[in-house]
Every structure is written in structure tokens, then in C-alpha cells.
């Protein structure tokens, strides 16, 4: 009997060892997040910056560069606050975000002892969003609506056009995109924020990268200030930009941006 028990135990251990050898633990794929963004200006070296980004998981905590720091606060998976300080840790601007049905509803901006404003976003359920602007009296809280407004147009996860209207003047910014991933694609909550621009990385909420921006104004039916800027990219093996060169309409290099992940 002891021999049978011993034989059974040895067989069980052998089977267990074989089973363990056959188990392959799947490797968790690392989420791609930008860790540094280096901005170089060939014409004005004083504009050069290196942004260092800190995360908690895929939630952005802060961006620090030579000029100061931007800190982010979340409620759940939504960014609800942004505090911008200078290099002396003095708060320069506070931005608060509110949401309705998972979409951005308002952006409230406060510049201490100076100026406050509010932007109200209305989803038209047709691929466009209307933005209305208000000045806010810091002492009384009274809001005064601006005459101007914007219409944002989206498709395929990208912000395609911004049309700014103020009286008889209309300014149009149109964007063309590549098919590769925006550096901030995996940052929690960034896809809902309008107006974010980190070192000449506009339209951070878009899924892809801007390759051309076309701008022109129309006042009293007369077009003017027609401008085009283009961007060239180098990409890593996963399709994320590692280098971006910005050109003006004459082909002159304006900025060079390098990313690490």
C-alpha cells in the first residue's frame, strides 16, 4: 500500500510540474505614454523647452518645464482641474472642467486678481460642437456673454475644423491628419479636452496627428490672411511620433519637437 501511495504521489507531482511548465503567463502590454517632449526653435533659442510628464497609471499628474509646472486633478476618469504655476511656484492660472453625459460642458478659467472666463460647450449631435464665451466678474460672479462664438467640427475622432465668428468677421482653421497615433492618445481624459496645446502639439484630443493646418479670415465677404503650416513626422515601430518638424507656408522650419515614451 505504501508503495502505491508513493507511486501515486510521484505521478501527481510529475503531472503538476508538467502542467506548470505548459502554463504561459500572458505579458501585459505597456500603455504608450509620452514621458518627455523637447521643443527646439531654430530661430529663437529662448523658446526651447523640455517638458517632463509624470503619470499615475495612464492618468496625467503633472508637466514640468523650465518655465513652470502644470498639475492635473481627476474625478474618476475625467480631468476636472488644471493648475498652472510659474518657475517660482506662483499660480498663474486655474482651469476647471465640467461634463454632461460624458462630454465636456464647461471650461472655467481664473487668472488670480486679474481675469475670469467661462466657455460653454453644446453638442449639436451632428458632429459639431458650439462654443460660447463669457467674461466673469471676479468680485460679483456676474457673467457677460461675448458676441463671438466657435463651431468645432469632428470626424473619425479628429477635430477637423474650428470656425470662429465675431460679428462680420469669420476665422477658419482646418486640419488634415495622418493615420498614426497622437502621442497623447492613451492619456486618460485628454480626448475630451478642447484647447490643450503642449509645446505646439495642438488638437491633443484628436486620435491622429496634424500634418497640415490651413487658416484664413473673411471680413465683409473679403478673404485675407491665408496661411498654411505643415508638419513632418518620424515614427517609432508602434506608429507614435518621435520627431515632428513644423514648417511655415514658405517651407521654413519653425519648430522641432522630439518625443520619448
N, C-alpha and C positions, 0 to 999 in steps of 0.2 A: 504493500500500500504506500509506504513512504517513497519507494522508487517511482510509483505512478504520479504521486503528488509533485515530486521533484521534477519529473519529466514534463508535467503539465505547466508548472511554474516557469520552467526554462523556455517552453514553447511560447507561453504568453509574453514573456519578456522579449523574445525574438520578434514576435509579431508586432509588439508595441514599438520596438526600435525601428522595424521596417516602416511602420506607419508614420513615425515621426520623420524618418528620412524622406518620405514621399510628400509630406506637407510643405507647400511652398507659401510662405507668407508674402502676400502682395505688398509691393513697395508703394507707399503713399506718394503721389505726385506733388512736388513742391509748387505752390502757387507763385507765379511770376509777379514780382512787385519791384518797382524802381527804388533803388536804395540811394543813388546819388544822381544828380543832374548838374552837369557842368556847363555853364554858359560862357561863351567867349565872343567878344565883339572885336573884330579886326580893326575897327575904326576908333573905338573908344574903350581903352583898356580899363577905365574906371567902372565900366558896366559889367566887367567879368565877375561871375559869381559861381560858387559851388554849393548846391543845395543838398543837405543830408537829411534823409527821411527815416523816421522811426515808426514802427508799426507794433500793434498788439494783434497778432494773428494777421488777418488781412484788413484790419481797421487802422487807418492812419492816425498817429498820435501827434506828430509834430514835423515841421520842416524848418531846418535851421540853416542860415547862410551868414555871410559876413555883415549883412545889414540888420539882422534880427531873427525873429522866430515867429512861426505861425503854429498855434495849437488848436486841436480839434476835439470836440466833445460829441459823443454819441448818445442817443436814446434807442436802445435796441440796435437795429442795423442802420439807423438813419443818423446822419450828421445834423446836429441841432445847433451847434455853436462853433465859431471860429474867432480866435483872439490873435491879433497881430501886434507884436511888440517890436521895438527897435533894439539896437545892439546894447542899449543901456537898460533893457527890460522895462521900458516905459510903454504902456499900452497906447497904440496909435489908432486902432480900430477894433470894434467888436461887431461881429455879424451873427445874427440869429436866423435860423431856418425853421419854417413850419410846413407841415404837409397835410394833404387831404386825400384820402383814398390811395395812399402810397405814392402820391405825386407832389412835387413842390408847389406850395401855395403862396408863401410869402418869404421875402428876404428883408430883414430889418438891419440897417447899418447905423452904428453910432460911432462918431468921432468925438471923443470926450471934449467937453467945453467948446464945441465948435458946430457940428452939423449932424443931423439925423435924417434918415430917409427910409422909405419903405417901397418895395416892389411887390406888386400883386400879380400872380400868375393864374391865368384862366385857360384850361384845356378846352379847345373847341371841338374835340373828338373827331377831327378830320385831318390829323397830322400837323395841326398848327396850334400854337400857344400865344395868347395875347398877354403882353406885359404892360401894366400901368404903373406910373411913378407918382410918389407922394413925397413932399417935403414935410418933416415933422418938427414942430417947435419943441426944443429940448426942455423948456420950462413948463409949458402948458400941455404938451402932448397933442396939440391940435394939428391935424393933417391937412395939407393943401395939395390938391391934385394938380399935377403938371399937365400942360396941354399936349405934351408928346406921349407917344406910346410905341411899342415894338410888336412886330409879329414874327414869331420864330417858326420855321418850317422844318419838319423832321421826316426822314425816311431811312429804313434799314438800320436803325439805331444811331444815325448820324444827324447832327444839326447842319442842314443844308443851306439855310438862308436866314439872315436877320434883316428885316426891313424896319427902319426907324423913321417914324413920321412925326414931324413937328410943324404944324401949320401947313404952309405951302411947300415945305422942304421935305424931301424923302431921300434917305440914305440907304443904300442896299449893299450888303456884304454877302457874297455867295461863296460856297466852299466845295471843292472837289476832293475826293478821298481815294486812298489806296485800298487794298483789300487785306492789309495786315493789321495786327493788333495794336491798339493805342497803348502806350506804356502804363496808363492808369486803369486799364480795363478791369483788373481784378481788385482794385481798391474799393472796399465796401462803401456804398453810398455815393461815390463820385458820379455815377451815371445819372443821378437826379439833380445835380447842382449845375445851374447855369452861371456863366460869368467867371468861372475859375480859370485863371491863367497863371501857370507856374513857369517862369522863365521862358516866355514866348512859346508855351505849349497851350494854344487856345483850344476851345471846344473839348475840354478834358472829358466831358460827359459822353462824347461820341465813341463808338466802338472802334473806328479806324482812324487813320492819320491824315491830316490835311496835306494835300500836295499842291493845291492852288487856291488862292484867295483873290476874289475879284471884288473891287469896291468902286462905286460911283454915286454921285449925288444928282438929284433932279430938283430944281427950284423953278417954279413958274413954268414948268414944261421945258426947261433948258437943262440939258445934262452937262455935268462938269466933274472934275477931279477923278477921272477914270484911272484906276491903278490896279496892277496885278503883282502879286508876290507868289513865288513858287518855293517849294521845299523838296530837297533831295534827301533820301534816306539810305543808310546801310542797316541791314537787319541781322539779328542772330539766327540760329538754327530753328528757333521756335516762332520766328516771324515778328519779333518785337524790335523796335528801333534801337540801335546802339549809337547811331550818329545821325544828326539832322543838320542840313545846311540850308539857310534861308536866303533867297535871292530877291532883289527888287526887280521891277519891270525891265531894267536895263541889264540884268544879269550880274549885277554887283552883289558880292557876298555881304549880307547884313549881320548875320549871327551864325555861330556854330554851336550846336548843343550835343553833348555826349551823355549817354545813359549807362549806368551799371545796375544790375539786378541782383 
